[in-house]
Amino acid sequence: MSFQDDVQDDLENVFYRTGSGEFERSAAYTPVTGSPDTLDGEFIDITELDRNEVEVGERGSQPTFSCATSNVPNAAHGDLFVIESATYKTVGVDKNNLSKTTTFILEKQ
């Protein structure tokens, strides 16, 4: 197994297996192109965190959702998420080729 495969396995253990991570959430995902799907990933909304845990500027103030890139090959601005009854629109996409993850920068609608 390559180093990159090891990293991916580690990330999957932390974020993408049910019940494994503090910030793990399921999301209804509707891409601009393609079919709707349900994704498991890491959802972080700075307003949900204890302000003592995060210094201002450490993370952006916008919510993010990260998942395996293989689950969102056509990730794009405008993709929609419904997470815990709230709707979010994608305003930024960051693909990390090393960890094989995609992070969506979201805006609450």
N, C-alpha and C positions, 0 to 999 in steps of 0.2 A: 504494500500500500504506500502511495506517495505521501509526502508531507502535506500537500494540498488536500488529499483525501482525508488525512488524519484531522486536519483543521475543520473540514466540513463535518466529519463525524462528531467532533467535539461540540461544534455549534448546534448541530441537530439535537444532541443530548441536552444542551442548555435551553434552547429556545423552542424547538419545534415538536417536542413530544408532549403529549397531554399531561398536564399536571407537573411539569418539570421546572417551570420558571415563574418567578413572582409576577412578571409583566406579560406572561403568555395570554393571548386572547385569540378567539376565533373571530373572523371578520367575513361579512358578506362582501364580496369583491365584484365590481362591475367595471370591466375595462372599457375604454373608448372603442376598441376593436376586439372582437372575440366574444366568448360566452361568459355569463356570470358564474362565479364559483365561490366556494367557502375556503378560506385560507386560515392556517394556523401560523402565528408568528408572535413577535414581540411588539406590543403597543406601549408607547410611553407618551404620556401627556404630563408636562411639567407641573400642571396644576394639581395632578393627583399625588405628586411626590411631597414628602415632608420637606419644607424649605430648608431645614437644617441639614438634610442629606445632600443637597445639590447647591453649589455656589452659583450665583448669577453669572451667566456667560459660559458656564461649563457645558451646557447643552442649549441648543436653540429653544426659544419659547414656544415653537410650534410643535404640535403632536407629530410623532413618527410611528410608522409601522414597518417592521423589518421581517422578511421571510426569505425562503430559499429562492434564488433567481430562477431555478428550473420551473417553479410554479407560476412565474409571471414573466414569460419570455418577451412579451410585448408591452411591458410596463411603460406608461406614458402620462404626461400631464393631462389632467382631466379625468383620470380613472377615479371611480367612486368606491368608498368603503362605508359600511354600516357596522359600527362597533358599539356594543352595549346600547343600542337604540339611538345612537347619534350618527349623523351622516357627515362624512368628511370627503373633501375633494382633493386630489393630488395636485400640489403646486410645485413639486420638485421630485426628482428621481435620482438616487445615487446607487449605482451598481458597483459592488466590490468584487472584483474578479478573484482575489485571493481566497476570500471566505465563501464565495459563491452565494452572496446574499444581496438583496436589493432592499434599500431603505426608501420608503415613500415619505416625503415631507407633506404633511396634511394641513388643511384648513377646514375648521368646523363650519358647516353650512347652517 
